[in-house]
């Protein structure tokens, strides 16, 4: 079973949606979502952010 395109699903149900592929764009999309009076889905392209490297505290 394929993963649905959550951006398109959100739009189909009348929600606002954004696609992001960078941390900078996520911040912008998040601020916009907070300002919007209705629901917003933010689809984060994790492949574009790879490789994610965890930071370990010592």
C-alpha positions as CSV (number, residue, x, y, z in Angstrom):
1,X,0.0,0.0,0.0
2,X,1.4,3.4,-1.0
3,X,1.5,6.3,1.4
4,X,-1.0,9.0,0.4
5,X,0.0,12.5,-0.6
6,X,-1.1,14.2,2.6
7,X,-0.8,17.6,1.0
8,X,-3.4,16.7,-1.6
9,X,-5.6,14.9,0.9
10,X,-5.7,18.0,3.1
11,X,-6.6,20.2,0.1
12,X,-9.3,17.8,-1.0
13,X,-10.9,18.1,2.4
14,X,-10.7,21.9,2.4
15,X,-7.7,22.4,4.6
16,X,-4.8,24.6,3.8
17,X,-1.5,22.7,3.0
18,X,2.1,23.5,2.4
19,X,5.0,21.4,1.2
20,X,8.4,22.1,2.6
21,X,11.9,20.7,1.9
22,X,14.1,22.8,4.2
23,X,14.2,23.8,7.8
24,X,14.0,27.5,6.7
25,X,10.8,26.9,4.7
26,X,9.3,24.9,7.6
27,X,9.7,27.9,9.9
28,X,7.9,30.1,7.3
29,X,5.1,27.5,6.8
30,X,4.7,27.0,10.5
31,X,4.3,30.8,11.1
32,X,1.8,31.0,8.3
33,X,-0.2,28.0,9.7
34,X,-0.4,29.7,13.1
35,X,-1.8,32.9,11.5
36,X,-4.4,31.0,9.5
37,X,-7.8,30.6,11.2
38,X,-8.4,27.1,9.9
39,X,-6.6,23.7,9.8
40,X,-3.2,23.5,8.0
41,X,-1.2,20.4,7.1
42,X,2.5,20.8,6.6
43,X,4.0,18.1,4.5
44,X,7.8,17.8,5.2
45,X,9.8,16.1,2.5
46,X,12.1,14.1,4.7
47,X,14.1,12.8,1.7
48,X,15.2,16.4,0.9
49,X,16.4,16.8,4.5
50,X,18.4,13.6,4.5
51,X,20.8,12.7,5.8
52,X,19.6,13.8,9.2
53,X,22.3,13.5,11.8
54,X,21.3,13.2,15.4
55,X,23.2,15.3,17.9
56,X,24.3,13.5,21.0
57,X,25.0,15.4,24.2
58,X,28.1,14.3,26.1
